């Protein structure tokens, strides 16, 4: 049987060594709005940049990526109108 605690620690250790600082105190939110924005960003050639910024906002900064204000700021930050 797999030790889930061991896997959890290994995951966080590995991600930290790669410069990704996952936080566990974030909210779990609906991501439909985020995915809609990613789809729009794709049409503007900026999907990858937005996805990276969204990843940091959600997993490292614990921002609510279902919030229109958060999504609007992410869009502005990469030059989406």
C-alpha positions, -999 to +999 in steps of 0.1 A: +000+000+000+012+035-009+020+058+021+000+090+011+019+111+037+052+100+022+040+109-013+027+143-001+061+152+015+080+140-016+058+161-039+063+192-018+100+186-015+104+181-052+083+210-062+102+232-038+135+221-053+121+232-087+112+267-074+075+260-070+062+269-035+029+252-032+007+264-003-020+243+012-040+271+028-057+281-005-094+279-012-107+253-036-128+273-061-147+269-093-124+274-123-149+279-151-142+317-153-104+310-153-108+285-181-129+310-201-102+336-197-075+311-208-095+304-239-097+341-247-060+344-240-053+316-265-070+336-292-046+365-284-015+343-283-011+347-246-025+315-231+008+301-218+018+333-201-016+336-185-016+300-174+018+305-157+007+336-139-026+320-129-007+290-116+014+312-094-016+333-083-035+302-072-010+277-060+016+301-045-002+332-036-036+316-027-056+340-048-092+332-057-090+325-094-128+326-095-128+363-086-135+387-115-111+412-098-083+387-096-088+375-132-090+411-145-057+419-128-041+387-143-054+398-178-040+434-174-007+420-162-001+402-195-016+429-217-050+416-224-077+442-229 
